[in-house]
Amino acid sequence: MIKMNLSRDVKLCFAVIVYTGVLSACSEGQPPVKGFVLPEGNIENGQEVFASVGCRSCHTVAALDLPPLEQAPLFDIELGGKVRRVKTYGELLTSIVNPNHTVSPKYRITLDPKERKDAQSPMPVFNDVITVTQLIDLAAFLHSHYEMYSPEYQGYMYVP
């Protein structure tokens, strides 16, 4: 009885290996895609989306001069610029689609200590406001304004 189960398990394992090999052969030499891939966005259109949906009421974009707002911004959250770790395209999309995924530590500090743990992002959800194309363009626009910053190496200093 044990021999039959082992034999069945071996056959099942072999079938999975063969099936995986057949599927990978269908890719015709192209590497498998990991994650969700969207078309390339239009940076200029993304800037228009940034201005038209009200992003400017809380956000500025590094090294970009935009016309002044009629009223004072609610927050002053700069996007882009020189950073040690550039936000990935996926992180930008996630931040736009699901603002509560990661709530800014700078924003949490402004809250009462009792409210910090369960803080929600003040950013509205735009999922029913902008199209997928506008979302892609907005992410492309924002992503284009990030620049990797690497501190200059000062050399090794030996202190006895």
N, C-alpha and C positions, 0 to 999 in steps of 0.2 A: 504494500500500500504506500509506503514512504517512497519507494522507487518510482511509482507512477506520478506522484506529485512533483518530485524533483524533475522528472522527465518533462512534465507539462510546463513547469517553470522555466526550464532550459529552452523549450520550444518557444515559449512566449517571449523570452529575452531575445532569442535569435530573430524572431519575427519583428520585434521592435527595432533591432539593429538594421535589418534589411530594409524595413520601411523608412527609417531615417536616412539611410544611404540613397534610396530611390528618390526621396524628396529633395535631398541636397544635390542630386545629379540634375534635377530639373532647372536649376538656377543658371545653367549654361555659362558657368565661369564667373558670374557676378557674385560678389560677397553678399551674404544674407543681410537684410535690412533689420536693424534693431531699433525699436521705438516707433514713433509716429513721425512720418516725413511729410512736410507741407511744401507747397511750391514757394519759389523765391518771392519775397515781397518787394514792393515798390517804395523806396525810401521817401521820395517826394510826397507820394500819396499818404504815407504814414505820418508825415509832419502835418498834413492837413487834418488828418483824423485826430492827432494830438491836440490841435487847436480847437477843432469843432465840437468834440464831445466833452470838453471841460477839463481835460487833464491839467491844463495850466493853472487851474484854481488851487492846486496843491503842489504841482511839480514844475521844476525848471529843468532844462537840459544843458549840461556843461558845454561851454564854448559856443552857445547858440543864442544870438540876439533875437528875441521875439518882441513884437510890439507890446507896450505896457498894457496891463489889465485895467479895467475901469474901477474895480474894487480890489482891496488888499487880498492877497492869497490866504486861504485858510491855513495852509501849512507851507513850509519851505523845504520841500524834499527834492534834492537835486538828483537827477538821473544821468548816467554816463560819466564821462571824465576819466581821469587817470585812477585806476584801481589796481589793487594787487591781484585780484581775481575777477576776471570779466564774467558778468552774468551770461550764461548760455542762452541761446535762442529759446530753448525749452523752459528755462527759468522765467524768462520774460513773459512767455505765453501763459505760464501757470500763474504768475502774479497778476496778469490782466484778467484771466478767466476766473480765477479763484483767489481773490485778494486776501482771504482769511487763511490761506495755506501757510503763509509766513507773515507775521505781524512785526513790523519794524521795532527793534529794541529802542530806537530813539523815540518812537511814538509811545511805547509802553512806559518809558520813564516819565512822561508828562502826566500819566494817570495816577490816581490814588492807588497806594500799594495793594489795597483789597481788590481792585479791578484789574490789576496787571496780569494775573494768571490766566483769566478767561477773556482777555481783551480781543475784541473784534477789530478788524481794520476799518478805518473811517472811509476807505475807498469804496465807492459804490460798485455794484456788479453791473457790467456793461453787456452781459451776454445777450440780452434782448434789445439792445440799443444799436450795436454795431454788427456788421456782417462778418463772415469768416474772412473775406478778402480784406476788409478794413483791419481786422485783428492781425492778420499776417503782415500787412503793410506797417501797422503801428509797431509791431515787434521788430521788424526789419529796421525801421527808423531809429528806435531806441538802441538796438544792438549796434548800429553803425556809429554811435556816439560814445562807446566804451573804448578805452585805450588801456592796454596792459602797462602797469608801472612796475619796474624792477629797480629797487634801490641800487645805487652804485656800490660796487665792491670796494671797500676801503683797504683791503689787504689784511693779511694775518698779522696780528701784533702779539709778540711773545712778551709776557711780563713774568720775570722770575720770582 
